[in-house]
């Protein structure tokens, strides 16, 4: 039997407003490596290069890569080895006014490869009523360019089924909307006992397993492997 290696990880964090999901995401982000792009329509994140339009983001990426090329090929010690673009570090926080700019940024991220993309409030960009080809592609095919995805959302019932089905890990904080609770149980994210538990979770807590609750702020050691096996 052949074992195939996965080149990316998809993580989904869900929960009602104020339940702790964005706090956990902010704890996780510094541990995801040194190539990170954050879609931040709610201005939840700080640090890195903040871009307010797709053109600014694209120009900044090009300038970064160009500067690395100049320094690398001007260095006589590189022995004419080709530049490994996947080693160029960056952290971008995207706060665009135009939603179509986010769509283009996702397409560019997929082409860059070897990075994490963090999508705050995924239903701001896609839902069961609104689809995006670039967002769908990064979920379906980003493993080919080693792009991992961290998605955060309040309303799991409004997330397209493709996104929940492709997630390697789903972390649910407190849920109160009947549709969301029903959805969690229906798609198998939690069982009946789990669907009852997520309704009574304290703030900043989520069920790590069927038997215990873990404080989010105690999860500072959380890490994800660069690849996993199927």
Phi, psi and omega in degrees: 000135181268133176259125181261135179270133174277139180257005178208168179231139176239122182238136178238127175245126182230155178162157181294165180302133177081008184277342178119001186294318180289330175298314177298317180300317180292330174292321184286323190306314181296345182262006184268003180113191186246019174227098188224135174236126185244122172272111194233067182293339182260006177057052181268343191241154176226169181088144181091187180270121179266126180243140183250001176205160179295320180299320177296317178298312181297317180295321180294317177299314181298316180297320179298311181294321179298317182294323177293321179298315182298313181294320184292311185280352173271352181270113183292349183274358183279356174056034178062018174289141179293148179291131177271098184296337181290350180265357181284118184279149173198158170215114181243138174245115186259120179232076186270150173275334184257119182299329180293335176293322176298319180300316178294323180295323177296319177298318179293321179299317179299323179287328178295314177072171175052054180203173171255141169243126180255124185243101178283129183055071182304328181286354171291335185251324179221155177203183177293345181253346184225122182250157176223126182297318181291320177294317178299318182295323182290334175282317184285318195238002186296341178299335182289336178244013175061048173254122176261155188230131170243116182248142178233139181203147173281317191248100182290332181293341181264358179278132177304143183302327178307319188287319178287326182290332182269352182290132175282327180224134175236121179248117182252124170270193184302135178236142179229339181283127181306321181296321180291318180295317178297320181296316180304318181285321185296318183270002174085013178291320173225155175275192181298315179297321180293323180293331175285323182293318185293345178281342185241010181295136172292162176301141180070019176232149178214154180281112177282330176211182181291343189251346186217164174242141182238131176293130181301315185288352173269358185267029184294346180267008184297130178221158176234139182291155177296328175210163178221169181251144177266000000 
